[in-house]
Amino acid sequence: MYFCYKNDVLFWLEADLNKLCLEIETLLENKYRYNGPYYVYHADILRKRLQLTAKTLPKSRFFYSVKSLSNIHILKIIKEYENFGLDVVSEGEILRGILADFEGKDIVFAGVGKKRSEIIFGLEKNIKSFHVESIEELKKIAEIALSLGKTASVALRVNPNIEADTHEYIKTGLDENKFGLSSNEFTLALEIIRESSSLNLNGLQTHLGSQIKDSKPYKDALALLVNLAGIVKEKLSKPVDYLSLGGGFGIDYESSLKDITANDFSLKEIADYELYKNSEYQIDFEPGRFISGYSGILVSKVLYLKEKKDFIIAVVDSGMTDLIRPALYKAKHPILTVKKRNEAKAIYDIAGPICESSDYLAKKIELTELKQNDRLAVLHCGAYASTMGSNYNSRPLAPEFLIEEDKVILIRKPQSLDEMLTLEISANKA
């Protein structure tokens, strides 16, 4: 992976994290009077993942899943790669894409609950496609497009009822899940599109879930989509422009140090699949975590140590408001000390400050000896960390930084208490 120790100091590629943290904390204290956790992203790692994805699947186009890491500065890096667009799930994410210089034709709009105002916004921005999840949504898009004198491009998201080996909360491809159209609904959707003057079917899409390591479900899903594309051609007398297998490629949350090979999802297994290699259709993907996951860390400081019989609880200044995955999914993130105090080791629970019993970043992990104010780096926080942050317990949102070449750049300032409360304070003012 991307981390190693040199003289007991943690390095991230060529970045001395102890030195970098001192620089960041001095800026935060002097300019913002902020003393708390923060995220750091590495532009080189983000670019490595973008290049790996594009190189391994050269026939495909990719629509980066904005919900995984949505900072505009990150999206601008993704914009550097011409075969990358954006997969969005809200009007706000469309706006982020526009502010990062993406055009509507680079954006596909997913999500089961698109509001009227969001559909209008997507039509106004001439997005590439709405990924339709229900018959009611399809009818609503047709009605709104007709009223605006526009033709809406849509892709039908099909629920393939294919099992993927992942956490139950992030499975999306089973019939019991809320996502996508059933086979009966697919047939009805084609009838609606055929009779509509304001709908254009340009794609078929499916999504199996998240953090998947096995390529077989994707192969099964592609076979299904190719079969459905044949039905579309027969029913509508025109082919679709693309098939999308969604995202969900898994990364290795156990790997950390440089001499450990990551057990990632194998893009090459997809690339070598005969149906992929020989398909007459454009085959797209919507990766998020696979691109951004390794590119971020959460830096936290030890506040207090509580001795237990067989272990030590290290209470730190970050918690589920900054990284909810361990509390929500029982997810595990590697945690490393930024600077080793010595080689003595102990077993620690890393507990957050939030008033919830589930607020732990890790349990029963072995670390070198910790003292108050020691820094910890929580790894692989480039996906579903800051984007799932909250103000629970009235805690301000943490700032974000980007390592770009030999510089560290502030890309989201810390939220002040005044900024957190301003919507409430100003609610009844004229």
C-alpha positions, -999 to +999 in steps of 0.1 A: +000+000+000+010+036+004+023+039+040+056+032+057+076+042+088+109+060+085+127+066+118+094+060+136+075+086+116+046+076+093+051+085+056+023+086+030+041+081-002+068+108+001+048+129+026+061+131+062+028+130+080+042+143+113+056+174+096+024+177+075+001+175+106+021+202+124+017+225+094-020+218+091-027+222+128-007+255+130-028+269+102-061+257+118-052+271+152-038+305+140-064+312+113-096+295+125-090+288+162-098+252+154-084+223+173-100+190+162-099+162+136-094+168+099-093+149+066-063+148+043-065+136+007-036+127-016-039+138-052-013+114-065-032+084-051-064+096-066-048+100-100-032+065-097-066+050-092-082+069-120-054+058-144-056+022-132-093+021-139-092+037-173-062+016-184-076-017-173-110-012-189-102+010-220-135+003-238-155+018-210-166+052-198-168+059-161-192+080-141-176+087-107-200+082-078-200+117-063-216+105-030-184+087-021-163+119-019-179+151-032-155+179-025-154+202-056-116+202-056-116+164-058-141+165-087-119+189-106-091+164-105-115+138-119-124+162-146-088+160-159-096+125-173-117+127-204-133+093-201-148+102-166-181+118-159-202+119-128-229+097-112-251+119-090-281+113-067-293+148-059-296+183-073-268+194-050-245+168-065-254+181-100-245+216-088-211+203-074-204+188-108-212+220-127-190+240-103-162+215-110-166+223-148-185+192-158-212+196-185-246+181-183-237+155-209-211+142-184-237+135-157-260+106-150-287+110-123-295+080-101-316+076-069-350+062-061-365+095-048-359+122-074-380+153-065-398+174-091-374+203-086-344+179-091-359+165-124-364+200-137-329+210-127-315+179-145-335+187-176-323+223-176-287+212-174-293+187-202-278+158-183-268+126-202-295+104-186-319+099-157-314+064-143-351+055-137-360+034-107-398+031-108-428+034-131-441+064-112-407+081-116-407+074-154-442+089-157-432+120-137-401+126-159-422+122-190-448+147-177-423+173-166-402+170-198-434+175-219-444+206-199-410+221-205-409+212-242-380+189-237-371+153-244-357+135-214-330+109-220-335+080-196-319+047-187-339+020-170-323+007-139-331-030-137-331-050-105-313-082-115-321-101-083-284-112-082-268-119-048-235-101-041-213-110-011-214-078+009-230-062+040-268-064+040-270-026+043-251-021+010-268-047-011-289-032-039-294-059-065-320-081-048-357-081-055-364-072-019-343-040-022-358-006-029-338-001-061-346-007-097-373-021-119-386-057-117-390-077-149-427-069-151-420-032-145-394-033-172-419-045-198-444-018-187-416+009-188-409+000-225-446+005-233-446+039-216-415+050-235-428+038-268-460+058-264-443+090-250-431+119-271-410+133-243-388+102-234-358+088-252-344+055-239-306+057-242-294+031-218-299+002-194-283+001-160-280-021-129-262-019-096-254-048-073-243-032-042-211-018-027-177-032-015-179-063-037-148-084-044-162-111-066-165-104-104-190-131-111-221-111-102-210-084-127-206-110-154-241-124-146-255-088-146-239-080-180-254-111-196-288-100-183-284-065-196-273-077-231-304-099-232-326-070-222-309-048-248-321-072-274-356-070-261-354-031-263-342-033-299-371-055-308-398-035-289-386+000-297-369-007-331-338+011-319-307+000-299-297+016-266-265+036-265-250+021-235-252-006-208-240+003-172-230-022-146-229+005-119-201+005-093-194-012-060-159-025-067-144-034-034-111-022-018-090-038+009-097-022+043-072-045+060-041-034+040-020-005+051+017-006+050+038-005+018+049-042+019+013-054+019-004-062-014-040-049-015-068-074-022-089-052-044-117-061-068-101-074-100-109-051-129-089-074-152-114-102-146-141-080-162-117-069-190-110-105-199-147-115-199-157-125-234-190-108-233-173-076-223-146-078-249-170-086-278-200-065-268-216-044-295-226-019-267-208+008-249-203-006-213-201+019-185-193+018-148-200+041-119-171+035-094-167+057-063-149+040-034-126+022-058-114+056-071-113+076-039-112+052-010-074+049-005-069+086-012-080+099+022-071+097+059-088+111+090-063+125+115-074+124+152-057+131+185-058+111+217-077+129+244-078+105+273-067+069+282-088+046+303-072+014+317-092-017+316-083-052+327-070-065+294-069-035+272-069+003+271-096+027+258-081+056+239-107+083+237-100+105+206-114+137+192-131+122+162-160+098+161-191+088+142-198+124+132-166+122+111-165+085+102-198+067+107-189+034+088-176+015+119-208+024+139-232+018+109-217-012+092-192-025+118-166-015+092-129-018+100-104+008+090-066+004+096-053+029+122-017+039+125+002+061+149+016+091+131+047+090+153+058+059+172+066+067+208+085+034+212+081-003+203+061-012+233+026-024+222-008-027+238-044-036+228-066-005+224-102+004+218-103+036+198-134+054+212-150+086+199-164+115+220-200+111+208-227+102+233-235+068+217-223+034+228-216+025+191-192+054+187-159+035+182-134+038+154-119+004+162-119-022+188-092-045+202-064-034+178-027-035+186-008-002+185+025+010+199+021+029+232-002+059+232-002+090+253-024+121+254-021+143+222-006+115+201-019+116+166-037+087+149-042+083+111-074+064+103-067+051+068-089+046+037-112+075+045-114+088+010-149+073+006-180+077+028-163+096+055-166+133+051-196+129+029-215+111+056-204+136+083-230+152+106-235+179+132-248+153+157-240+165+193-237+200+178-202+192+165-190+213+136-179+196+104-142+189+101-120+206+076-104+189+045-069+192+030-053+180-002-017+170-008-009+183-043+027+177-053+048+191-024+020+214-010-009+209+013-040+229+004-071+237+025-101+226+004-128+229+030-124+252+060-136+241+094-172+249+101-175+274+129-201+272+156-217+304+142-219+288+108-234+257+123-261+277+141-268+304+116-298+288+100-315+285+133-306+319+146-317+336+113-349+315+109-374+341+122-356+372+111-373+393+084 
